[in-house]
C-alpha cells in the first residue's frame, strides 16, 4: 500500500499547499523541526516539497523555504500560503511568523522562483501587514492567491479576525487584489459569517456555475467546510453537507488537474505518546486525497480517487467470524445479516496491518442502524462504529465506549474504561445521508496502522486515528434490520 503520509525525514507534517503545473502534482507542506511537539518550537516550520505524476508515487525535492532569523518577519516559522505560476515565474505567498515582535507577529510574505525548486525571498517582506484599526493582529495568515478570470485580476484571500462582534466568532476572510502579483490593493472582508474564531487555510475556486469557498475551523469541530455562491463576492451560503471530510481531516486545500478533477489534501492530527488518551497535536500525517465533484444540487460529493483505489489491488485472504446472531452466505463475497428487533455482528479475520476494505451494502428493512465496526474488541464495546441510520437519514462515526454519569458508574461494570476523545466527543462526526430500503451503498475503508479513512456512497468521508491495538480491524453490524454486504474485497 503506497500512501504518502509525510516526508521521509520528518517526524510529522502539517498543512498541505497543493499546486498542479505542467502535468505534475506538487505538495508543499509545513514540516516541524524533529523532536518538537508543542508551541512555539513545533511551529518553526519549513516548507517541504514533494511531487508526483499519479498521486501514488511521490518524489521528495529539496526544502523550498526555511525560517529567517532575528527580527525577520518569518524568524519563528514559514506558515501556510499558496503557490501560483504567473507573470512568467513561480510565486509563493506565505505567512511569516515572528512571535518575538510586539506587533505584526503574523504577516504575508513572498518568494519567487524560476524553476519551482529554488526559491528567493522577497527583500521587501512582508508584502502585506495587518490593517490594525480593523483587524486583530494575532490572526493574519494563510494567504490564498489565484487569478480570478471573472474579475480579471489576481486575488489574495487572507484569514483574519475583525475587531467588532462576539469575541469567539469574529473570524473573517479578507480580500486583496493585484494586476501583477506585486502591488496589492485592500478590498475588505469578503466573508464574515460570525460563526468561528478564525477560518484557517481558506481558498476559492469555480466549478460549473458556482463558486466554492472552503476553510478549516480549529475552534469548532476541527474540520474543513465549504460555502457556495453564484459570485466570488458572495453571499456565501451553507450547503446541507458542508464538510470535505470529517473531524481530523484538517487544513484541507485543493488543486485542479488538466482533466478538471479537483483533489483535496489534508492531515490528521498526531496524539501525544501515540496514545488514544494523549492530547491532539498540531501536525500529523497526510490523509488519502479526497476527490470532489459537483452534484445535481450544486453541492460537493466526496470520493476516493481512482488512482488510489487502483493502486491497492493485491488480494488479502480473509475469513468472516460471526459473533452474535446468524449470517447467510451467498458465494465467497456476500454476507447477509438479519437482525429484526435485535443485534447481529461479526468480524473479518486477516493478518495484514494495513488494508483496504470495500463492499456494497443493500439496505433491507432497517429501523435502527447498520454499517461497520472498526478497530474493535470482540464484544463490540470498544470500537469505532460507522453507522448508517435510516430513521435519522444520516451517517455518523461513533467512538465507544462513552462515559456515564457518576451516579451510574458503579452499576455499569461492563462498560469498561471510557475513551478520551477530547473535543471530538463520542459522536466524532455526522452528516445527512439519504437512505431507504433497496438502496445500494458503496463503502471503502482504508485501515493503515492507526489511520482510519472511510468513504461512503461516493458522497461523504470520515477520517480518524486509533492507536490502541484491538482484536479486529473491520467488522459488520446491523441493529434491528437486515442488510446484504456483497462484492466484499480486502486488498493491500
For each residue, the residues with C-beta under 8 A, 3 or more apart:
1: 311 312 354 355 356 446 448 492
2: 56 57 311
3: 286 288 308 446 448
4: 27 50 52 58 286
5: 13 285 286 448 451
6: 10 12 13 29 31 285 286
7: 10 13 29 31 48 50 60
8: 60
9: 34 60
10: 6 7 13 31 32 34 48
11: 32 34 35 36
12: 6 31 32 270 281 283 284 285
13: 5 6 7 10 16 29 30 31 32 48 267 283 284 285 286
14: 29 30 31 32 45 251 267 282 283 284
15: 29 30 79 80 201 251 253 267
16: 13 27 28 29 251 252 253 265 266 267 286
17: 27 28 29 47 80 81 82 83 253
18: 25 26 27 28 253 254 255 263 265
19: 25 26 27 28 83 84 255
20: 24 25 26 255 256 257 258
21: 24 26 85 116
22:
23: 53 258
24: 20 21 51 52 53
25: 18 19 20 51 52 53 55 255 257
26: 18 19 20 21 49 50 51 83 116
27: 4 16 17 18 19 49 50 51 52 58 265 286
28: 16 17 18 19 47 48 49 64 83 92
29: 6 7 13 14 15 16 17 47 48 50 286
30: 13 14 15 45 46 47 48 78 79 80 283
31: 6 7 10 12 13 14 45 46 47 48 63
32: 10 11 12 13 14 36 41 42 43 44 45 283
33: 36 41 42 44 45
34: 9 10 11
35: 11
36: 11 32 33 41 42 44
37: 41 42 272 281
38: 41 42 281
39: 42 43 282
40: 43 44 76 99
41: 32 33 36 37 38 44
42: 32 33 36 37 38 39 281 282 283
43: 32 39 40 76 77 79 97 282
44: 32 33 36 40 41 67 76 77
45: 14 30 31 32 33 67 77 78 79
46: 30 31 63 64 65 66 67 78
47: 17 28 29 30 31 63 64 65 78 92 94
48: 7 10 13 28 29 30 31 60 63 64
49: 26 27 28 60 61 62 63 64 117
50: 4 7 26 27 29 58 59 60 61
51: 24 25 26 27 58 59 61
52: 4 24 25 27 55 56 57 58 59
53: 23 24 25 57
54: 57 307
55: 25 52 263 289 305 307 308
56: 2 52 307 308 311
57: 2 52 53 54
58: 4 27 50 51 52
59: 50 51 52
60: 7 8 9 48 49 50
61: 49 50 51 64 117
62: 49 117 118
63: 31 46 47 48 49 66
64: 28 46 47 48 49 61 92 111 117 119
65: 46 47 78 92 94 111 119 121
66: 46 63 78
67: 44 45 46 74 75 76 77 78
68: 72 73 74 75 96 121
69: 72 75
70: 75
71: 75 98 100 101
72: 68 69 75 96 98 125
73: 68 96 97 98 101 104 107 109 125 126
74: 67 68 77 78 94 96 97 98 109 121 125
75: 67 68 69 70 71 72 97 98 100
76: 40 43 44 67 97 98 99 100
77: 43 44 45 67 74 95 96 97
78: 30 45 46 47 65 66 67 74 94 95 96 97
79: 15 30 43 45 94 95 96 97 106 141 142
80: 15 17 30 94 95 141 142 200 201 251
81: 17 92 93 94 95 108 109 142 143 144 145
82: 17 92 93 94 143 144 145 146 203
83: 17 19 26 28 90 91 92
84: 19 90 91 93 145 146 147 154 181
85: 21 89 90 91 116
86: 89 91 147 154 181
87: 91 180 181
88:
89: 85 86 112 113 114
90: 83 84 85 112 113 114 115 116 119
91: 83 84 85 86 87 110 111 112 113 145 181
92: 28 47 64 65 81 82 83 110 111 112 113 119
93: 81 82 84 108 109 110 127 143 145 156
94: 47 65 74 78 79 80 81 82 108 109 110 111 143
95: 77 78 79 80 81 106 107 108 109 140 141 142 143
96: 68 72 73 74 77 78 79 106 107 108 109 125 126
97: 43 73 74 75 76 77 78 79 105 106 141
98: 71 72 73 74 75 76 101 105
99: 40 76 105
100: 71 75 76
101: 71 73 98 104 105
102:
103: 132 137
104: 73 101 107 126 129 130 137 140
105: 97 98 99 101 137 138
106: 79 95 96 97 130 137 138 139 140 141
107: 73 95 96 104 125 126 128 129 130 140
108: 81 93 94 95 96 126 127 128 129 140 141 143 156 158
109: 73 74 81 93 94 95 96 121 122 125 126 127
110: 91 92 93 94 121 122 124 125 127
111: 64 65 91 92 94 119 120 121 122
112: 89 90 91 92 119 120 122
113: 89 90 91 92 116 117 118 119 120
114: 89 90 118
115: 90 118
116: 21 26 85 90 113
117: 49 61 62 64 113
118: 62 113 114 115
119: 64 65 90 92 111 112 113
120: 111 112 113
121: 65 68 74 109 110 111 125
122: 109 110 111 112 125 127
123:
124: 110 127
125: 72 73 74 96 107 109 110 121 122
126: 73 96 104 107 108 109 129
127: 93 108 109 110 122 124 184
128: 107 108 143 156 158 176 184
129: 104 107 108 126 140
130: 104 106 107 135 136 137 140 160
131: 134 135 174 186
132: 103 135 137
133:
134: 131 162 163
135: 130 131 132 139 140 160 161 162 163 172 174
136: 130 139 140 160 161 162 163 170
137: 103 104 105 106 130 132 140
138: 105 106 161
139: 106 135 136 159 160 161 171 197 198
140: 95 104 106 107 108 129 130 135 136 137 158 159 160
141: 79 80 95 97 106 108 158 159 160 200
142: 79 80 81 95 158 159 200 201 202
143: 81 82 93 94 95 108 128 156 157 158
144: 81 82 156 157 201 202 203 204 253
145: 81 82 84 91 93 154 155 156 157 181
146: 82 84 154 155 203 204 205
147: 84 86 153 154 155
148: 151 152 153 154 155 232
149: 152
150: 206 231 232
151: 148 155 177 232
152: 148 149
153: 147 148 177 178 179
154: 84 86 145 146 147 148 177 178 179 180 181
155: 145 146 147 148 151 175 176 177 204 232
156: 93 108 128 143 144 145 175 176 177 178 184
157: 143 144 145 173 174 175 190 202 203 204
158: 108 128 140 141 142 143 173 174 175 176
159: 139 140 141 142 171 173 174 198 199 200 201 202 215
160: 130 135 136 139 140 141 171 172 173 174 189 198
161: 135 136 138 139 170 171 172 197 198
162: 134 135 136 165 170 172 189 192
163: 134 135 136 170
164: 170
165: 162 169 170 192 194
166: 169 170 194
167: 170
168: 197 219
169: 165 166 194 195 196 197
170: 136 161 162 163 164 165 166 167 192 194 197
171: 139 159 160 161 192 193 195 196 197 198 199
172: 135 160 161 162 189 191 192 193 199
173: 157 158 159 160 189 190 191 192 199 202 213 215
174: 131 135 157 158 159 160 186 187 188 189 190
175: 155 156 157 158 187 188 189 190
176: 128 155 156 158 184 185 186 187
177: 151 153 154 155 156 184 185 187
178: 153 154 156 181 182 183 184 185
179: 153 154 183
180: 87 154 183
181: 84 86 87 91 145 154 178
182: 178
183: 178 179 180
184: 127 128 156 176 177 178
185: 176 177 178
186: 131 174 176
187: 174 175 176 177 190
188: 174 175
189: 160 162 172 173 174 175 192
190: 157 173 174 175 187 232 233 234
191: 172 173 199 213 227 234 236
192: 162 165 170 171 172 173 189
193: 171 172 196 236
194: 165 166 169 170
195: 169 171 220
196: 169 171 193 199 217 219 220
197: 139 161 168 169 170 171 217 218 219 220
198: 139 159 160 161 171 218 219
199: 159 171 172 173 191 196 202 215 216 217
200: 80 141 142 159 215 216 217 218 251
201: 15 80 142 144 159 215 216 224 251 252 253
202: 142 144 157 159 173 199 213 214 215
203: 82 144 146 157 213 214 215 253 254
204: 144 146 155 157 211 212 213 214 232
205: 146 211 212 254 256 262
206: 150 210 211 212 232
207: 210 212 262 294
208: 294 298
209: 230 298
210: 206 207 228 229 230 294 298
211: 204 205 206 228 229 230 231 232
212: 204 205 206 207 226 227 228 300
213: 173 191 202 203 204 226 227 228 229 236
214: 202 203 204 224 225 226 227 244 252 253 254 264
215: 159 173 199 200 201 202 203 224 225 226
216: 199 200 201 223 224 225 250 251 252
217: 196 197 199 200 220 221 222 223 225
218: 197 198 200 222 250
219: 168 196 197 198
220: 195 196 197 217
221: 217 247 429
222: 217 218 247 248 250 269 280 423 424
223: 216 217 243 244 245 246 247 248 249 250 429
224: 201 214 215 216 243 244 245 249 250 251 252 264 266
225: 214 215 216 217 242 243 244
226: 212 213 214 215 239 242 243 244 300
227: 191 212 213 214 236 237 238 239 242
228: 210 211 212 213 236 237 239 298 299
229: 210 211 213 232 233 234 235 236 237
230: 209 210 211
231: 150 211 234
232: 148 150 151 155 190 204 206 211 229
233: 190 229
234: 190 191 229 231
235: 229
236: 191 193 213 227 228 229
237: 227 228 229
238: 227 242
239: 226 227 228 242 297 298 299 300
240: 297 299 432
241: 299 300 431 432 459 460
242: 225 226 227 238 239
243: 223 224 225 226 246 249 429 431 460
244: 214 223 224 225 226 249 252 264 266 290 292 300 302 461
245: 223 224 248 249 252 264 266 287 290 302 461 462 463
246: 223 243 249 397 428 429 431 454 461 462 463 464
247: 221 222 223 424 428 429 462 463 464
248: 222 223 245 268 269 280 424 463 464 465
249: 223 224 243 244 245 246 252 266 268 287 290 461 462 463
250: 216 218 222 223 224 266 267 268 269
251: 14 15 16 80 200 201 216 224 266 267
252: 16 201 214 216 224 244 245 249 264 265 266 290
253: 15 16 17 18 144 201 203 214 264 265 266
254: 18 203 205 214 262 263 264 265 292
255: 18 19 20 25 262 263 265
256: 20 205 260 261 262
257: 20 25 260 261 262 263
258: 20 23
259:
260: 256 257
261: 256 257 291 293 305
262: 205 207 254 255 256 257 291 292 293
263: 18 55 254 255 257 289 290 291 292 305
264: 214 224 244 245 252 253 254 289 290 291 292
265: 16 18 27 252 253 254 255 286 287 289
266: 16 224 244 245 249 250 251 252 253 286 287 290 463
267: 13 14 15 16 250 251 283 284 285 286 287
268: 248 249 250 284 285 287 451 463 464 465
269: 222 248 250 280 281 282 283 284 465
270: 12 274 280 281 283 284 285 465
271: 274 275 276 277 278 279 280 281 465 467
272: 37 275 278 279 281
273: 278
274: 270 271 278 450 467
275: 271 272 278 467 468
276: 271 419 420 466 467 468
277: 271 419 420
278: 271 272 273 274 275
279: 271 272 422
280: 222 248 269 270 271 422 423
281: 12 37 38 42 269 270 271 272 284
282: 14 39 42 43 269
283: 12 13 14 30 32 42 267 269 270
284: 12 13 14 267 268 269 270 281 465
285: 5 6 12 13 267 268 270 451
286: 3 4 5 6 13 16 27 29 265 266 267
287: 245 249 265 266 267 268 290 451 453 463
288: 3 304 305 308 446 453
289: 55 263 264 265 305 308
290: 244 245 249 252 263 264 266 287 302 303 304 305 461
291: 261 262 263 264 302 303 304 305
292: 244 254 262 263 264 300 301 302
293: 261 262 300 301 303
294: 207 208 210 298 299 300 301
295: 298 299 300 301 459
296:
297: 239 240
298: 208 209 210 228 239 294 295
299: 228 239 240 241 294 295
300: 212 226 239 241 244 292 293 294 295
301: 292 293 294 295 458 459
302: 244 245 290 291 292 455 458 459 460 461
303: 290 291 293 455 458 459 461
304: 288 290 291 308 309 444 455 461
305: 55 261 263 288 289 290 291 308 309
306: 309 310
307: 54 55 56 310 311
308: 3 55 56 288 289 304 305 311 312
309: 304 305 306 312 356 444
310: 306 307 313
311: 1 2 56 307 308
312: 1 308 309 356 446 491 492
313: 310 491
314: 491 492
315: 489 490 491
316: 350 351 352 355 490 491 492
317: 350
318: 348 349 350 490
319: 348 349 350
320: 327 329 335 346 347 348 349 476
321: 346 347 348 349
322: 325 326 327 344 345 346
323: 345 346 347 378 380 475
324: 343 344 345 346 380
325: 322 337 338 339 342 343 344 345 346
326: 322 338 344
327: 320 322 335 336 337 338 344 346
328: 335 336 338
329: 320 334 335 336
330: 334 336 484 486
331: 334
332:
333: 359 486 487 488 489
334: 329 330 331 484 485 486 487 488
335: 320 327 328 329 476 484 485 486 488
336: 327 328 329 330 482 483 484 485
337: 325 327 344 345 346 370 476 477 478 482 483 485
338: 325 326 327 328 344 364 478 482
339: 325 342 343 344 478 479 480 481 482
340: 365 480 481 482
341: 480
342: 325 339 479 480
343: 324 325 339 477 478 479 480
344: 322 324 325 326 327 337 338 339 477 478
345: 322 323 324 325 337 373 380 475 476 477 478
346: 320 321 322 323 324 325 327 337 475 476
347: 320 321 323 373 376 378 471 472 474 475 476
348: 318 319 320 321 357 472 473 474 475 490
349: 318 319 320 321 472
350: 316 317 318 319 355 473 490
351: 316
352: 316 355 492
353: 447 449
354: 1 446 447 448 449 492
355: 1 316 350 352 446 447 473 474 490 491 492
356: 1 309 312 444 445 446 447 489 490 491 492
357: 348 372 444 445 447 474 488 489 490
358: 442 443 444 445 487 488 489 491
359: 333 443 485 486 487 488 489
360: 440 441 442 443 485 486 487
361: 370 371 388 440 441 443 483 484 485
362: 438 439 440 483 484 485 486
363: 366 370 388 390 435 436 437 438 439 440 441 481 483
364: 338 437 481 482 483 484
365: 340 437 481 482
366: 363 369 370 388 390 437 478 480 481 482 483
367: 390 391 480 481
368: 389 391 479 480 481
369: 366 387 388 389 390 478 479 481
370: 337 361 363 366 387 388 477 478 479 481 483
371: 361 385 386 387 388 395 443 477
372: 357 385 386 443 445 454 474 475 476 477
373: 345 347 376 380 383 384 385 386 472 474 475 476 477
374: 383 384 385 386 445 447 452 454 466 473 474 475
375: 383 384 447 452 466 468 470 472 473
376: 347 373 380 382 383 384 470 471 472 473 475
377: 380 381 382 383 470 471 472
378: 323 347 471 472
379: 382
380: 323 324 345 373 376 377 383 475 477
381: 377 400 401 414 415 416
382: 376 377 379 400 401 416 419 470
383: 373 374 375 376 377 380 400 470
384: 373 374 375 376 397 398 399 400 428 452 464 466
385: 371 372 373 374 397 398 400 477
386: 371 372 373 374 395 396 397 443 445 454 456 462
387: 369 370 371 395 396 397 398
388: 361 363 366 369 370 371 395 433 435 441 456
389: 368 369 392 393 394 395 396 435
390: 363 366 367 369 393 435 436 437 481
391: 367 368
392: 389
393: 389 390 432 433 434 435
394: 389 430 431 432 433
395: 371 386 387 388 389 430 431 433 435 456 457 460
396: 386 387 389 427 428 429 430 431
397: 246 384 385 386 387 427 428 429 430 454 462 464
398: 384 385 387 426 427 428
399: 384 402 419 421 424 425 426 427 428 464
400: 381 382 383 384 385 419 426
401: 381 382 415 416 417 418 419
402: 399 418 419 426
403: 418
404: 408 409 412 415 418
405: 408 409
406: 409
407:
408: 404 405 411 412
409: 404 405 406 412
410: 413
411: 408
412: 404 408 409 415
413: 410
414: 381
415: 381 401 404 412 418
416: 381 382 401
417: 401
418: 401 402 403 404 415
419: 276 277 382 399 400 401 402 426
420: 276 277
421: 399 424 425 426 428
422: 279 280
423: 222 280
424: 222 247 248 399 421 428
425: 399 421 428
426: 398 399 400 402 419 421
427: 396 397 398 399 430
428: 246 247 384 396 397 398 399 421 424 425 462 464
429: 221 223 243 246 247 396 397 462
430: 394 395 396 397 427
431: 241 243 246 394 395 396 460
432: 240 241 393 394
433: 388 393 394 395 456 457 459 460
434: 393
435: 363 388 389 390 393 395 439 441
436: 363 390 439
437: 363 364 365 366 390
438: 362 363
439: 362 363 435 436
440: 360 361 362 363
441: 360 361 363 388 435 456 457
442: 358 360 456 457 458
443: 358 359 360 361 371 372 386 454 455 456 457
444: 304 309 356 357 358 454 455 456
445: 356 357 358 372 374 386 452 453 454 455 474
446: 1 3 288 312 354 355 356 451 452 453
447: 353 354 355 356 357 374 375 451 452 473 474
448: 1 3 5 354 451 453
449: 353 354
450: 274 465 466 467
451: 5 268 285 287 446 447 448 463 465
452: 374 375 384 445 446 447 462 463 464 465 466
453: 287 288 445 446 448 461 462 463
454: 246 372 374 386 397 443 444 445 461 462 463
455: 302 303 304 443 444 445 458 460 461
456: 386 388 395 433 441 442 443 444 459 460 461 462
457: 395 433 441 442 443 460
458: 301 302 303 442 455
459: 241 295 301 302 303 433 456
460: 241 243 302 395 431 433 455 456 457
461: 244 245 246 249 290 302 303 304 453 454 455 456
462: 245 246 247 249 386 397 428 429 452 453 454 456
463: 245 246 247 248 249 266 268 287 451 452 453 454
464: 246 247 248 268 384 397 399 428 452
465: 248 268 269 270 271 284 450 451 452
466: 276 374 375 384 450 452 470
467: 271 274 275 276 450
468: 275 276 375
469:
470: 375 376 377 382 383 466 473
471: 347 376 377 378
472: 347 348 349 373 375 376 377 378 475
473: 348 350 355 374 375 376 447 470
474: 347 348 355 357 372 373 374 445 447 490
475: 323 345 346 347 348 372 373 374 376 380 472
476: 320 335 337 345 346 347 372 373 483 485
477: 337 343 344 345 370 371 372 373 380 385
478: 337 338 339 343 344 345 366 369 370 481 482 483
479: 339 342 343 368 369 370
480: 339 340 341 342 343 366 367 368
481: 339 340 363 364 365 366 367 368 369 370 390 478
482: 336 337 338 339 340 364 365 366 478
483: 336 337 361 362 363 364 366 370 476 478
484: 330 334 335 336 361 362 364
485: 334 335 336 337 359 360 361 362 476 488
486: 330 333 334 335 359 360 362
487: 333 334 358 359 360
488: 333 334 335 357 358 359 485
489: 315 333 356 357 358 359
490: 315 316 318 348 350 355 356 357 474
491: 312 313 314 315 316 355 356 358
492: 1 312 314 316 352 354 355 356
